[in-house]
């Protein structure tokens, strides 16, 4: 009798190999499934991210701009003026003062000192008296006379048109420069941010900033440049009529469905 053929061991080896291969296949399948799930989650996340409607979503901003345009199609600067110089003076006077009050003061001021040349020679005390009711009258009178002298000395008696030059004039900061360049020269150098624009863009969550300078930068990113001038005029009118500082008229507001402000008030009296 010969020795029995040793078949058991190779069979075991083959079984072990098959089991190992199965395990590898299972692990690979699991890994692939896990990878697919992760990809799926990632894709969902991306989709969710894309579908988020934030306050600065372009569509929302566009809706706000359109509705403002519909309601205040012809909004213009409320300060009375006949030229760039008068608008510069009126805007300097409007700091911490209503446009109505400024409009009461400027006719007599411009009658007495009608040009930058006349204003440059004006006695400071006389100008102070003429602008007294606008508040901070000493500083404002000093700035107006200083502005006239600067415009004559460096700009040939004509209010300049660039931001760089405008900012060198006494009493002129970005707001005044934007008012003059936008309303008179029709050049959108920036966005006018006054108290109304500041309050309303914050209420409408178009900005989280708290200083006029930063708010202006945020709005310049958000709003097309060709809409900068009209946007400010319209928001200022909206702020006077509807979105009033202390008691916004939310029941009458055409932006109510786009507004999440905590300051909403519904009282109609
Ligand atoms: S709903 Fe009220 S708070 Fe909001 S923008 Fe309109 S008036 Fe202002």
Boltz pocket constraint, residues with backbone or C-beta under 6 A from the ligand:
constraints:
  - pocket:
      binder: B
      contacts: [[A, 203], [A, 204], [A, 242], [A, 243], [A, 244], [A, 248], [A, 249], [A, 250], [A, 253], [A, 254], [A, 255], [A, 256], [A, 259], [A, 260], [A, 261], [A, 263], [A, 264], [A, 265]]
      max_distance: 6.0
